[in-house]
């Protein structure tokens, strides 16, 4: 999620996580297969940004975990 926020910033602009929430839906194991992570910026402001993310099984899109974050941007 932080990486999603990072992609919206100009070179040289820093950020840090202000809050983070994660929900673990199910366990992963040796037979889970390939797992993908997806992050999306919900709000990209001048001083703060928020993002959502999810972790899912590639083959059938079974949700493993999801979360949200708030970031402080240092300009």
Residue, then its C-alpha position, 0 to 999 in steps of 0.5 A: x500500500x505504501x508503494x502505491x502511495x510512493x508511485x504518486x510522489x515526485x522524486x525526492x518527496x518522502x512519506x511515512x505510514x501514519x496508520x495501518x490496518x490489516x485483516x487476515x482472511x485465510x492462511x497460505x500453505x505449500x499448495x496455495x499457489x502463486x499469490x499476488x498483491x495489489x495496492x490502490x491509492x484512494x486519496x492522494x493529497x498534498x499532506x496525506x494519502x490513503x491506500x487500500x491493498x489486497x493479497x489474493x491467490x492468482x488462479x481463482x482470486x481467493x482473498x487471503x488478506x486486505x488492508x488500508x493505510x494512511x500516509x503522511x507526506x513530507x514536502 
